[in-house]
Amino acid sequence: MSAPLGLLLLLGLPGLLAGRPRYQPTWGSLDARPLPAWFDEAKFGVFIHWGVFSVPSFGSEWFWWYWQKEKREPYVKFMEANYPPGFSYEDFGPLFTAEFFDPNQWADILKASGAKYVVLTSKHHEGFTLWGSKYSWNWNAVDVGPKRDLVAELATSVRNRTDLRFGLYHSLFEWFNPLFCEDATNVFKTRKFPTSKSLPELYEIVTKYQPEIVWSDGDGNAPDTYWNSTGFLAWLYNDSPVRDTVVTNDRWGVGSICKHGGFYTCSDRYNPGHLLPHKWENCMTIDKWSWGYRRNAKLGDYFTIEELVKQLVETVSCGGNLLMNIGPTHDGRIAVIFEERLRQMGAWLKVNGDAIYGTKPWRAQNDTVTPDVWYTFRPTDGQS
């Protein structure tokens, strides 16, 4: 006996029956979604930039672009002095070995930092995926280099050993992908790259690893309509396995930053110094000059713990979260300078965490008489 039509319709509307709103693939609808409360309460996260760029570990994680596209002299000279003629960036892939990568150790360091979430670069602009993506043939960590699913390993350790929320960074564009370059030549009137590469990857990482932060980046000067960002976000908020808890940022196409999406990042190292009406995040890096690991960094290139605490305090008192970046080595180590800074931050938070976690901005953000004094309050404390 067939079910009555009314029952079939009801079965097809689980979201509505549960009182869950359905978001439309428009910015007006998506921007109205309330940000899950956990994110504002967390205040502090750790960013991890890791990839093939960790092999040359020279200058910046933008090594490939600066060397091959812009042909910056320090990068060209570095390659000429240290690698044979004809050595390509792809040749760095097998050298990304991660033999010392111990995800349990990483998770323990992250826990000790006092951070409440972590965001790993699942894929940077170089296009190399840290998981065995079926859409990144022979340019991923399972096929080349470590021969390991680095995303899965870290996700498992973080979830088993800590209470941190696990998040993934994903670059929309790829510098030298022929399909993206073809679309760019066509002024993004064609959409070969997002439909065959970038979007399938996003659905893949969300379904497979269920990240509670989807940290998008790298619009490649293409509009959100090219990336179909609103279509993806509607699925993420309505039907994905993380629809109730996931948070996203604002980097979904030209013109979306600081305007659309979940929390605002506005720019790298964004720290306005005053209260903003919208939830925001200050993503910054312990190495002042690079997000990826740099072998040529000097001690003075790293922020001191006092400077990092100041960033955290200023950011939180103005309503933001701090996402503090480290860059592991090609062989999978968190360099001791980064580990020390993370543990120092954790020690400070152990004493002062009540003034950070779960707080709200006060009626004044800082003391005009004593500039380095910044205020927060806990809702249970009242406003006095």
Salt bridges, closest charged atoms under 4 A:
ASP31 OD2 - HIS260 ND1 2.51
ASP40 OD1 - LYS43 NZ 3.21
ASP40 OD1 - LYS279 NZ 2.76
ASP40 OD2 - LYS360 NZ 2.87
GLU70 OE1 - ARG72 NE 2.67
GLU73 OE2 - LYS77 NZ 3.05
ASP108 OD2 - ARG161 NH2 2.94
GLU153 OE1 - ARG148 NH2 2.69
GLU174 OE2 - LYS123 NZ 2.80
GLU174 OE2 - LYS197 NZ 2.65
GLU182 OE2 - LYS192 NZ 2.66
GLU201 OE1 - LYS123 NZ 2.85
GLU201 OE1 - HIS170 NE2 2.93
GLU201 OE2 - LYS197 NZ 2.36
GLU212 OE2 - ARG165 NH1 2.77
ASP217 OD2 - HIS125 NE2 3.86
ASP217 OD1 - ARG251 NH1 3.12
ASP239 OD1 - ARG22 NH1 2.70
ASP244 OD1 - ARG20 NE 3.17
ASP268 OD1 - ARG251 NH2 2.88
ASP287 OD2 - ARG294 NE 2.86
ASP301 OD2 - ARG294 NH2 2.93
GLU314 OE2 - LYS310 NZ 2.54
ASP331 OD1 - ARG333 NE 3.09
GLU339 OE2 - ARG343 NE 2.86
GLU340 OE1 - ARG341 NH1 2.98
